[in-house]
Amino acid sequence: MTSKPDKNNENDQSNENDQAAKQAAEVDNAAGKAEDAAKAESAAKAESAAKAESAAKAEKTEKAETTEAAPDVETTEAAPATEKAETVNDAQATETAEAATGSKDSTEAKDPKATATAAAEATKAAAGTTGAKPSGLLHWIVAAGGVATFASTFLAWTYTSEFPGDLTVTGYPGGLQVLTLVAGALLVLFALSGLGVKGLRWLTPAGSTNALRLLALGAFGTTWYTVLAIAIELGGLINLEPGGVVAAVASAVPLAALALPQDARTPAKPRELPSWAQILVLVAAFAIGLYAVTYGISTEYGELFIGYLILAGFVAAALNKSGLVSRVSAIASAHRQVAAIAAFVAAAVFPFTQDSDTFTVIAVNILIFATVALGLNIVVGLAGLLDLGYVAFLGVGAYTAALVSGSTASAFGVQLPFFASVAIGALVALVFGVAIGAPTLRLHGDYLAIVTLGFGEIFRITVSNLDGNNGPRVTNGPNGIPNIPALDIFGYDFSQPHTILGLEVGLYANYYLLMLLVLVLVVVIFSRAQDSRIGRAWVAIREDETAATAMGINGFRVKLIAFALGATLAGVAGTVQAHFQGTVVPEMYVFAGPVAPNSAFLLAAVILGGMGTIRGPILGAALLFLIPEKLAFLKEYQLLAFGLALILLMRFRPEGLIPNRRAKLEFHEHEESAAQLDVPEQRQPAESGAGTAKAGA
């Protein structure tokens, strides 16, 4: 048995242990509270440091804008003050970095990643503070050169009216002087935007240096082209008036932009505009585009068209480099339906802006060419199949329509309604596409190209021999099928002018509006096919057919669908072309020639405009049809000049004028930074160390 004193001792010892445990718990609670207070204090310091850093950045931005708006005048007295300001800013940046990093014993040990991020931001702020300031003086020189170039267009450049455009009038710019005037005005606006003038900063969201360089080269090239053209055509520089000399000298002054420091940057997110304001921006952009295109098509002589091409090329590149095109494209993407309607309306208005049918005829041919190019874009751009005989499918549709539309030279002697002839033309082209594609699409690369080239030549030779002598009389041989009647759709005679809503629609305007509707239909088909499962399969085969086949894609079937669909769209365009031309002959469907459309021009339109896109082939077709038409005055040098233009375009834009993002990255991978890839920022867990490690891995 245990004695009573022993029991009392045990009770006392147990009480002491309980009190010690309570005291230890109180100490732990106090330590936890102290730790929480330390964390709260550290967070408060970090928050205050972030606010201080934001205020410092805002102050630096205001100072940078003020410095950029002021002339770049460096004096000996200002140098010490600048050095002192840089020293103070460096000290502030260092203090901000220290405050953001917090205590070395707690913050760095618990969140080293946040510490590194804060330190990097502080380093960037310090680097931005001590960076070189932009040269305002050069901007003012460029602006002054732009003003002088603008003013020189109001002087007479030559004393004789023998040079096209009548550049002899003082006080009224004409001809090529108008192009120089536009270049001077753009130089002034972009130079002032680079200086930070309020109301003009929106012109250069991605920086002004590259845009100013291109505009300066455009103004110089356009003006000096005009001066040299005057000297060559009139027999020497003696034919220049003092105004021409002033223009030549003034246009050289903006070349000071080549010495500007680089200020290219990733455009910041713009201020959100109301929906109605964004729609107005789209309407204004399409209106300006319509006017520019109309002016280019309506140029009355070759010298003016070449000057237009020079200036338009540099201006388009400048707008792209300034970031303005990206801003408008972003607005158009946010309002796709409005942009589509505005584009259609702008295109539909074109024939009503013309005084004669001369340029409307050119526009109709461009639409036919663009429609066929979009069909070829399915085969080449999406599926990656090189087809060198695609123009034959256009001929199949045209000959089919000519045979069933009531032509006096038709061997069948039938006249079907337009929609029936379109359906038959598309169906026959589809059959030819499947018949040619089924045995040949198992070939690849150059072998497929050779077979399709052979098909195109076989078609031309066959229709040339079906004249009743070398074969049955079907196509009338080399004479073709003439006297194809004009279209008559539900009583609407396309051979007569009509008045709609008070506007007169002429003979060729009828066909223009019809082809515009056909082009819209083809665009819808192309976009739907591109975004479908079949479209994704086409792209997969184009990139790597072996990998696509391994993933379960039937390559032969998918390629045959692309070939058949492209042939069908070309056949539809051919039926309209037959009625518009009034005759079809074999020489219209050759592989290569000086006049579009032919297979070489069609392929060039797709590659030049941008494979796999919708706008690219349309723009490429317009340029490839318009340039040879406008360069006809060069006579035997026409193809030489056209070839040089193609070489220059492909040298500086190998991915096409309007490339898709994949092609742009492939050709300009070294110019793309990680910030420009629009990769969404991933949110990291705030407290879970395991989550952070997993995300980092």
Residue pairs with C-beta under 8 A, 6 or more apart in sequence:
38 106
39 106
42 102
42 103
42 106
42 107
45 99
45 102
46 99
46 100
46 102
46 107
46 118
48 99
49 96
49 99
49 100
49 118
50 100
52 96
52 99
53 96
53 100
53 121
53 122
53 125
56 92
56 93
56 96
56 125
57 125
60 89
60 125
60 128
60 129
64 133
65 196
67 133
67 134
67 136
68 133
68 134
68 136
68 194
68 195
68 196
69 136
69 195
69 196
69 197
70 136
71 136
71 137
71 140
72 133
72 134
72 135
72 136
72 137
72 138
73 137
86 129
86 130
89 126
89 129
89 130
90 126
90 129
90 130
93 122
93 123
93 125
93 126
93 129
94 122
94 126
96 122
96 125
97 118
97 119
97 122
97 123
97 126
100 115
100 118
100 119
100 121
100 122
101 107
101 108
101 115
101 118
101 119
102 108
102 115
107 114
107 115
108 115
113 692
113 696
132 261
134 194
134 260
134 261
134 263
135 259
135 260
135 261
136 195
138 256
138 257
138 259
138 260
139 191
139 192
139 194
139 195
139 208
139 212
139 260
140 191
140 195
141 253
141 254
141 256
142 187
142 191
142 212
142 216
142 253
142 254
142 256
142 257
142 260
143 187
143 188
143 191
143 192
143 195
144 253
145 187
145 216
145 250
145 251
145 252
145 253
145 254
145 255
145 256
146 183
146 184
146 185
146 186
146 187
146 188
146 191
146 219
146 254
147 184
147 188
148 184
148 246
148 250
148 253
149 180
149 183
149 184
149 187
149 219
149 223
149 247
149 250
149 251
149 253
149 254
150 181
150 184
150 185
150 188
151 184
151 250
152 180
152 184
152 243
152 246
152 247
152 250
152 251
153 173
153 177
153 178
153 180
153 181
153 184
153 247
154 170
154 171
154 172
154 173
155 170
155 241
155 242
155 243
155 244
155 246
155 247
156 167
156 168
156 169
156 170
156 241
156 243
156 244
157 167
157 168
157 177
157 226
157 227
157 230
157 240
157 241
157 243
157 244
157 247
158 167
158 168
158 230
158 234
158 239
158 240
158 241
158 244
159 168
159 239
159 241
160 168
160 234
160 239
161 168
162 233
162 234
163 229
163 230
163 233
163 234
163 239
164 175
164 300
164 301
164 303
164 304
165 174
165 175
165 176
165 177
165 301
165 303
165 304
166 174
166 175
167 174
167 175
167 176
167 177
167 226
167 230
167 244
168 241
170 243
173 180
173 181
175 303
175 304
176 222
176 225
176 226
176 229
176 303
176 304
176 307
177 226
179 222
179 226
179 304
179 307
179 308
179 311
180 219
180 222
180 223
180 226
180 247
180 251
182 311
182 315
183 215
183 218
183 219
183 222
183 223
183 251
183 311
183 315
184 219
184 250
186 215
186 315
186 318
187 212
187 215
187 216
187 219
187 254
189 200
189 203
190 203
190 204
190 208
190 211
190 212
190 215
190 318
190 322
191 208
191 212
191 257
192 200
193 200
193 201
193 202
193 203
193 204
193 208
194 204
194 208
194 209
194 212
194 260
194 263
202 270
202 324
202 327
203 322
203 324
204 211
204 322
204 323
204 324
205 267
205 268
205 270
205 322
205 323
205 324
205 326
205 327
206 264
206 265
206 266
206 267
206 321
206 322
206 323
206 326
207 262
207 263
207 264
207 265
207 321
207 322
207 323
208 260
208 263
208 322
209 257
209 260
209 261
209 262
209 263
209 264
210 262
210 264
210 318
210 321
210 322
211 318
211 319
211 321
211 322
212 254
212 257
212 260
212 318
213 257
213 258
213 260
214 314
214 315
214 317
214 318
214 321
215 254
215 257
215 314
215 315
215 318
216 254
216 255
216 256
216 257
216 258
217 255
217 314
218 310
218 311
218 313
218 314
218 315
218 318
219 251
219 254
219 311
220 251
220 252
220 254
220 255
221 310
221 311
221 314
222 251
222 307
222 310
222 311
223 247
223 248
223 250
223 251
224 248
224 251
225 306
225 307
225 310
226 244
226 247
226 303
226 307
227 237
227 240
227 244
227 247
227 248
229 303
230 239
230 240
230 244
231 237
231 239
231 240
264 321
266 673
266 675
266 676
267 323
267 326
267 327
270 327
273 281
275 335
278 331
278 334
278 335
279 335
279 338
281 328
281 331
282 328
282 331
282 332
282 335
282 338
282 339
282 342
283 342
285 328
286 342
286 343
286 345
286 346
287 346
289 346
290 346
290 347
290 349
290 350
290 353
292 312
293 350
293 622
294 350
294 353
294 354
295 308
296 305
296 308
296 309
296 312
296 626
297 359
297 362
297 363
297 626
298 354
298 359
299 305
299 308
299 630
301 633
302 630
302 631
302 632
302 633
302 634
305 630
305 631
306 630
306 631
309 627
309 645
319 325
320 326
332 339
333 339
344 516
344 520
347 516
348 513
348 516
350 360
350 363
350 512
351 360
351 363
351 505
351 506
351 508
351 509
351 512
351 513
352 503
352 509
354 360
357 506
357 507
357 508
357 509
360 506
360 508
360 509
360 512
361 508
362 625
362 626
362 629
363 512
364 508
364 511
364 512
364 515
364 580
365 596
365 625
366 621
366 622
366 625
366 626
367 512
367 515
367 516
367 518
367 519
368 515
368 573
368 576
368 577
368 580
368 597
369 596
369 597
369 601
369 602
369 605
369 621
369 622
369 624
369 625
370 519
370 605
370 617
370 618
370 621
370 622
371 515
371 518
371 519
371 522
371 569
371 572
371 573
372 390
372 391
372 394
372 569
372 570
372 573
372 597
372 602
372 621
373 602
373 605
373 606
373 609
373 617
373 618
373 620
373 621
374 519
374 522
374 523
374 526
374 569
374 614
374 617
374 618
375 390
375 393
375 522
375 565
375 566
375 567
375 568
375 569
375 570
375 573
376 387
376 390
376 566
376 570
376 602
376 603
376 606
376 617
377 526
377 606
377 611
377 612
377 613
377 616
377 617
378 526
378 529
378 538
378 562
378 565
378 566
378 569
379 385
379 387
379 390
379 562
379 563
379 566
380 386
380 387
380 603
380 606
380 607
380 611
381 606
381 611
381 612
381 613
381 617
382 529
382 530
382 535
382 538
382 539
382 542
382 562
382 612
383 538
383 541
383 542
383 558
383 559
383 562
383 563
384 538
384 541
384 542
384 543
385 441
385 448
385 559
385 562
385 563
386 445
386 446
386 448
386 449
386 452
387 448
387 449
387 452
387 563
387 566
387 599
387 603
388 449
388 450
388 452
388 453
388 456
388 591
388 599
388 600
388 603
389 452
389 453
389 454
389 455
389 456
389 457
389 459
389 591
389 599
390 452
390 456
390 566
390 570
390 599
390 602
390 603
391 456
391 570
391 589
391 590
391 591
391 597
391 598
391 599
391 602
392 432
392 455
392 456
392 459
392 460
392 589
392 599
393 429
393 432
393 433
393 566
393 567
393 570
393 571
393 574
394 570
394 571
394 573
394 574
394 577
394 589
394 597
395 459
395 460
395 463
395 574
395 584
395 586
395 588
395 589
396 425
396 428
396 429
396 432
396 459
396 567
396 570
396 571
396 574
397 425
397 426
397 428
397 429
397 570
397 571
397 572
397 573
397 574
397 575
397 577
397 578
398 425
398 574
398 575
398 577
398 578
398 581
398 584
398 588
398 589
399 463
399 475
399 481
399 574
399 578
399 584
400 421
400 424
400 425
400 428
400 429
400 571
400 574
400 575
401 421
401 422
401 424
401 425
401 484
401 574
401 575
401 578
401 579
402 410
402 481
402 484
402 578
402 583
402 584
403 410
403 411
403 412
403 474
403 481
404 410
404 412
404 414
404 415
404 416
404 420
404 421
404 424
405 415
405 416
405 418
405 421
405 484
405 485
405 578
405 579
406 414
406 415
406 484
406 485
407 481
407 482
407 483
407 484
407 485
408 482
408 483
409 476
409 479
409 480
409 481
409 482
409 483
410 481
411 473
411 474
411 475
411 476
415 485
416 424
417 489
418 487
418 488
418 489
418 575
418 579
419 489
421 575
422 572
422 575
422 576
425 571
425 572
425 574
425 575
426 568
426 571
426 572
426 575
427 571
428 571
429 567
429 568
429 570
429 571
429 572
429 574
430 564
430 567
430 568
430 571
432 567
433 563
433 564
433 566
433 567
433 568
434 560
434 563
434 564
434 567
436 452
436 455
436 563
437 559
437 560
437 563
437 564
438 560
440 448
440 451
440 452
440 455
441 448
441 556
441 559
441 560
441 563
442 556
443 451
444 545
453 591
453 599
456 589
456 591
456 599
457 591
459 589
460 586
460 589
460 590
461 586
463 475
463 477
463 586
464 475
464 477
464 478
464 586
465 471
465 477
466 472
466 473
466 474
466 475
466 476
466 477
467 473
467 475
467 476
467 477
467 478
467 479
468 477
469 477
470 477
475 481
475 586
478 585
478 586
478 587
479 585
480 583
480 584
480 585
480 586
481 583
481 584
482 582
482 583
483 582
483 583
484 578
484 579
484 581
484 582
484 583
484 584
485 579
486 493
486 494
486 495
486 579
486 582
487 493
487 494
487 510
487 511
487 514
487 579
488 494
492 498
492 510
494 507
494 510
494 511
494 514
494 579
495 507
496 507
497 504
497 505
497 506
497 507
498 504
498 505
498 510
499 505
505 513
511 576
511 579
511 580
514 576
515 576
515 580
518 572
518 573
518 576
519 618
522 569
522 572
522 573
523 614
525 565
525 569
526 614
527 614
529 535
529 565
530 612
534 558
534 561
537 548
537 553
537 558
538 558
538 562
539 612
540 547
540 548
540 551
540 553
541 548
541 553
541 555
541 558
541 559
545 555
548 555
549 555
577 584
578 584
581 588
587 593
589 598
590 598
590 599
591 598
591 599
591 600
592 598
592 599
592 600
592 601
593 600
594 628
594 638
594 639
595 628
596 602
596 621
596 624
596 625
596 628
597 625
601 624
601 625
602 621
604 620
604 624
604 646
605 617
605 620
605 621
605 623
605 624
606 616
606 617
606 620
607 620
607 650
607 656
608 616
608 620
608 623
608 624
608 646
608 649
608 650
608 656
608 657
609 615
609 616
609 617
609 618
609 619
609 620
609 621
609 623
609 656
609 657
609 658
610 616
610 617
610 619
610 620
610 655
610 656
610 657
610 658
610 659
610 660
610 663
611 656
611 659
611 660
611 663
612 660
612 662
612 663
613 656
613 658
613 659
613 660
615 658
616 656
616 657
616 658
616 659
619 657
619 658
620 656
620 657
623 657
627 642
627 645
628 638
628 639
628 642
631 638
631 641
631 642
632 638
634 640
634 641
649 657
653 659
654 667
655 663
655 664
655 666
655 667
655 668
656 663
659 667
664 672
665 672
682 695
684 691
684 692
684 695
685 691
685 692
685 695
